Amino acid sequence: MRIAMVSDIHCNIGGLERALELMAPFDALLCAGDSVFQFRWSDEVIARLRELEAHVVLGNHEETLLGPGMDRALARANPELVEWLRGQPYRVELMFDGKKVLMTHGSPWEPWKEYHYPHEQIWARAAQLDCDVLVVGHTHFKMAQRFGKVLVINPGSAGDPRDSRNDFHLSCAVWDTTSDEVTFYDYPDPTRNFVASSGSLNRP
């Protein structure tokens, strides 16, 4: 199976659509949180994720936007889409080809809002997790590293680039459940005037 992964879309429907084009065809879509901004909603992004039956977790931006006192920010949002997103979990376990996938937005350890970048030693703890693959977002830094039997994947950001290692391009990833290969796609934000490019990275 080809499992497509995006994260940190932050209302960028153009970035999401480009990611979907690059990753196609795929068998399932995972979104590791922060589909919206903490003070801005996107019907287009949420409708697209729902249409594709994506497995979605909530991030820190959803926690703020869907929390109390945000009626003004959601005034023009489709109520049905708001309730759909509100019904998504902060952490989910999935099975693909007999492999257990754990997906969360930030740290899999408390405090979950901590930012853990690819070079940090804390990731060695992932080897003790009860899963085959851990999917995270939050940092906007792409990552595919194995710790013991656990493969940790961060697809980077499909909407708000912050990773200097790929020239601040957007990114997404596809995991092949048979080969365990992870392919990254780096691409410029289509809402800006850049020349398109792409790249890939195999399993670590």
Secondary structure, DSSP 8 states (H G I E B T S, - for coil): -EEEEE---TT-HHHHHHHHHHH-S-SEEEE-S--SBTTB--HHHHHHHHHTT-EE---HHHHHHTSTT-TTTTTTS-HHHHHHHHTS-SEEEEEETTEEEEEESS-SSSSTT----TT-GGGGGGGGSSSSEEE--SS---EEEEETTEEEEE---SSS---GGGTT-EEEEEEETTT--EEEEEE--TTS------------
